[in-house]
Each structure stands twice: as structure tokens, then as C-alpha cells.
């Protein structure tokens, strides 16, 4: 089933204005160009339903460029990191898409947007520590839904710098996360919490040791975001040596079993970073129902990072106890973990 034409036009228009403006001049220009280009809209309609079409299209193009598919367009992407897009950028992009339309259509009809954003761990860490403080410092058993290559499951092995000497984690880690703090509240973080283990769930797990999966993950990072690409490369190198466990399944099918297998002395924490927006209403209802049902006899927390209203990404936690739930806003943060304003 192909995405409706009008919806594709709207997706690219909104993507360019609401997500790219101020973050990627190149993708803003290309998005707005596609939104008014019937030929490119038509081929973008091959995108897998339920996936964000702009991210898929740009990921597919950059995936081919990483293989050396077009030197001129590749130069446009490289230069975007340090200069405004050239006047020829859309013309070159359009010509490439039409020339390689069959390959791009094939990629966007079967690939998923699985951006494994390592920088988000700088926001996740204080949320996990808050959960742990509520659980009287029981070791955490972390279950990530939509884990992709499982890079966020390695959060205990990273180094965190929140400025003014507030550093946590492994100082020798090759993955060094820098996050600036905003607002009047002090950061609610005392330590890297103890862990009892972790596991991921994904309908299509990516393998950090696979060169093809590495290329797809790199292709999903925007051309200007060189720092994100470096973090990804460092995390992939670490993960490839000892890949995190990620189950291939729909989360609602295996979540009861995975929660039930957590060590009895652990506090179960389900992590969802920009994934529940891909659940339909029935799946979302079932997901929360599983957490309520599983909370009889053991405490369960769900840490959520969701799209915000443009002022930042809300970082929330929902605590489930004996079938009841309580939600709390812990922070507003940058979607890639560049800054955080603690409210919890």
C-alpha cells in the first residue's frame, strides 16, 4: 500500500520547517523542494507505511552515496557540514533520485527508520537514576523497546559530562557524551545506577558488527551532524566487540515473557525512545495493558522520550504498581541529548 500523495507532500513540508530548520539547512532545502515536486513525491510514495517518509528517503539516498554512487552529490553532503547548501543542491539531488529511482524505491519500501541515537543516553541516565532512587537502589533490569542495534543498552559503559565538573560513568570510555544543563533545577543524578542486566526488542534488529547495518545507521544521520556520526561510530565499535542482546519480535508479543524473566531482586525499567509513535492505537493500548498486568507483584517503570511541541522533547516516567499507574515529567531535553532541563 502506498502512502497518499497529499500526505507525502505534507510530511516533507512539515519535516523541512519543523524538524530541519535550524538543524539541517540542506535537508530543509531538499524537503521543501520535494514537497512541491510531483515526480519526487510520486516515487516517495513507495515508502513503507507507518514509517516517516522523509527520513526514509534521505536515509536511502545517503546510504547509496556512502557507497560512492555520485561524487558531485556526495560533495554537496560533505560541504553541508561547514557551509550553506549550494544553489545546485536540489538540482543534483533531484537528478540523482530520478536516475536511481528503482534502487531508492526498493530501499524505502523495505527499510525501517532505526536511528540509534547514542546521545539520548545523556537524558536517559538521570531518568534511570531517578527510577532507581524510587526503588531503594535495587539493580535495574532495562528492557528497550525499538532497540535497533542496541547501542543505548550500553549506557553503563559510556562517559557523561554535564559541565561544571558534573561527570559520571567510565572516564576511559571511547563514547563521551556532553550535555549542557538548562533551567533553575539541579540535575537529579547521583550515580550511574547498578544494573541486573538489559535486553532489547525490535522487529528488525540491526547488528553492530554488520558493515551493511553500520552503513544504514550512518545514512540516517543528517549531513551536518558530524558529532553524532562520530558518537555512532564509537558506539558501534564498542558494541561490535560484544553485541547487546536484542530479540527479533513485535514488543507486545514478547514483553510479558521478557518482563517475567527479569531477576526477582531487580527493578524492571522499560525504555522507549521515539518508538511508541510508530504503534497504532490497538498496539499502544495493549502495550500499556501488559505493563499494568505485569505490575502485580513487582514494580515496573517505563521511561519515555517522545516528540514535543517544538520547545523540546519531554522525558517522562510512568510507574506501574498493582495495576495502577502514575506519570511524572522528569525533564525537557534536546531530541539528540545536546541539552537537558531537569524538572523532576
N, C-alpha and C positions, 0 to 999 in steps of 0.2 A: 504494500500500500504506500503510495507516495504522499508526501506532505502537500497540503493545499497551497497553491501558488500565492494567494494573498497572505497566508500565514508566513510563508518563507520571506516575502518582501518585508513584512512587519518585523520578523526576527532579526534580519540584517540591519534594518533601520534602528531598532532599539539597541542591538548589540553595539553598533557604531557610536551611538550617542550616550547610552547609559553605562556601558562597560569599558569601551575603548578610549573614550575622550579623557584626556589627561593621563592615560596609561600606555596607549599604543597609537601613535599618530598614523602609522602605516595601516594597521587594521581598521582604524576609524575611516580612513580614506577608502580602503578597499570595501568595507562593509557598506558604506553609503553608495558606492558605485554599483555594487551588486544589487542593492535594493531597487535600483531604477534600471536594471539591465535585464530585459526579458529572457535573453539567451542563457545567461548565467543563473538566473532564477530557475529556469526550466531544468537545468542539469542538477542544481542543488536540491531539487525535489526528490532525487533518488536517496536522500539521507534516511537513515534508519529511523522509523517513527519512535518518538519518546526521547530521542537524543537532541541536544542543542545543535541545530544545523550549522550555524556559523563556526562553532568550534570544530565540528567535523570537517567542514570544507577547508578551513585554514590548516587544520592538522594534516589532512591528506596532501595538500599542496606542499607544505613544508617537509612532509615525510619523503616525497619524491625529490625535493630539492636537496635534502640531505644525502641522497644517492647520486647527486651530480646531474640532475635531469635538465637544468637550464642555468648556465653560468650568469647570464645577464640578470635574470630574476633573482638568482641567489645573491648577487651583489647588492641588489635593492634591499634584500632582507638583512644582509650583514651591515650595510650602511645605516639602516634604521636605528641601530643601537647608539649612533652618535650624531645623526643628522636628520633633518626633516625629510620626509619622503620626496623623491624626485618627481617632477611633473610627468614622467613617463611610467610611473609605478603602476597605475591602474591599467594602462595600455599593455604593458608587459605581462601583468598578471592575467588579464583577460585572454590574451593570445595564448598563454601557456595553458590555461584552463580549457580552452576550446581545442587546442592541439592534443591535450592529454585527457580529454573528457571521459573516455571509456575507462581509463585507469582510475581517475578520481571518483567516477561514479561507482566503480567496484569497491573502492576503499570506504566511501561514506555509506554504502549500503550494508556493510558487514562489520565495520569497526565501531568501537564504543569510545566515548569521551571519558577517559580514566586518568585524568590529571592527578598524579600522585604528588601533591603539593607538600613538600617536606617542611617548608617554612611555617605551616599551620601548627606544627608541634610546639612552637613558642607560645601559642594561645592555648593549646590542649594541655600542656604541662600544668599550669596553675589550676585549671579546672579539675584535673585528676588529683592534684594535691588537696583541693577543697573537698572532693568526694572522700578521699582517704581520711581527712580530718574528721568528717562526719561519721566515718566507720571506725573510729578509735584506732586508726593506724593499722588496720588489717591489710595484709598484702592484696594488691589489686590484681584481678584477672580481667584483662582487657580484650574485648571482642569488637573488632572493627567491621562494620557493615560497609560494603563497597570499598574493599581494601586495595584494589588494583594490584600493585606489585608488593604490597605490604610494607612500604617504607616507613609509614607512620607507626607501625608496630615496633620499630626500633627506637622509639623516643627515649628509653632509659639510657641509650648509648650515645646520645648527642650532647653537645655543649651549648649552653644557653647564656646569652649576655643581654640583660635588660638595662644596662647603663648604670653609672654611679656605683660601680663595684658589685652590683647585684648579679652574680654569676652562679650557675648551677650546672650539675652534670659532669661529664668526663672532660677535663681540660685537654686531654690528648686526642679527643675525637676529631676526625677529619671533617665532620659535619658540624659547623659552627653557626648557630642561629642568633642573629642580632635583632632584637625587638625593642623599639622605644616605647616608653610608658607615657600615657596622657592622663589628664584629669587629676582631681584632688585626692582620690583614694589611693592608699598604698597597695602595692601588689600583694594579693593573698597567696603567697607562696613561701613555704618554709623549707622545703626539701624536694628532691626527686623521690617520689613515693616508692616504697618497696613493692615488688611485683611477685605474683604467684604464677605468671605465665601470660601468654597472649596468643590470639588466633584471629585470622581474618576470614571473611566470607565475601565472595564475589562471583557473579555469574560468569565472568571471563577473567580469571586471574592472569596477570602478566608475570613473567618470570624475569627476575632481575638479572639473571645470568644469560638471558637470551639477547643476542645482538639486535634482532628484529624488534623485540618488545622494548628494548632500550631506545631504539630509533623512534618508535611510535610515541613513547613518553616525552622524548626531547621535542618531537614535532608539535606537541600540544602546548609547548611553552612559547609565548609571544616573542617575536624577534628582538624587541628592545630589552627584554628581561634577562640580561646576561647573568646577573647574580642568581636568579632562580635556576638557570641552566647549570651553573657551577655547583649549586647545592644538590641538584638532582644527580649530577654525575658522581659527586662524592658519596651520596647515599646509595646509589646503585652499586658502586664499587664495594662498599661495605656489605650490602645485602647479598651480593653475588657470592661472597665467601661463605655465608651461612644463611640461605634464603629463609625468610619467615614463612610460617605455615599459613597458607590461605586455601580454604575449602572452595571448590567449584560448585556453587549452588545458588539458588534463589534464597535470600536470607530467611524468608518466612517459612521455608520448607525445613530448614535445619536448625533454626535458632533455639527451639525448645531443647533439642538434644545437646547443642553446644553449651547452653546455659547450665543444663543439668550435669554436664561433665566437669564443670569448674570445681576446683578443690573446695571442700566444705568450709575450710577456715579462711577463704578468700572473700573479698568484696567484689561482686561482678559489676563491671562498668562496660556498657555498650557504647561504642564511639561511632558517630555518624557525621561525617564532614561532607557537606554538599552532595548528599546522595538521596535523601528522602524526597527531594523534589522530582525524582525520577520514578517514584512509586505512584500508582494510581490510587484512587480513594479506597478501594477494597483492600489493596495490599497494605496501605498505611494503617487502616483500621485493624487489620489482622496483626500487623507488627506490634502496635501498642497493646493489643489484646494479649499477645504472647508474653510481653513483659509484665503485664498485670497478673496473668495467670501464674507466671514463674516466680512472682514475688511472695507467694505464700510459703513461709518457712525460711526465706532468705532475702536479704536486701539486694535490690538491683538499682543501679543508676544508669541513666542514658545521657551522655554528653553530646550536644548538638551544635554544629556550626551550620547556619543557614544564610541564604541570601537576605540582605537587609534592604532598606529603603533608599540607599544611596549614601547615607551618612556613616555606614559601617556595617559590619557583619555581627549579628547577635550571637553570643556564646551562652548557651543555656544548659541547664541540667534539670532533668526530670527524675525524681526519686520515687521508686515504687516500693510500697510496703503493704503486705497483706491485701493485695488487690486494689489499693488506693494509690493515687499519685499526687505529687506536689512539684510544681515547676518553679524555677528560680533563674533570673537573669544574672549571670556572673560578670559579663564584660561585653563591651563593644570593641570590635577589633577589625584590622585590615584583613581582607579575604585571603591574602597570602602571608599573613603573620608579620607584616612590617611594623605595626604598632598595635597597642592594646590599651584600652581604658577600663580598668577594673571597677566594677560596681558591686561585686558580691559581698 
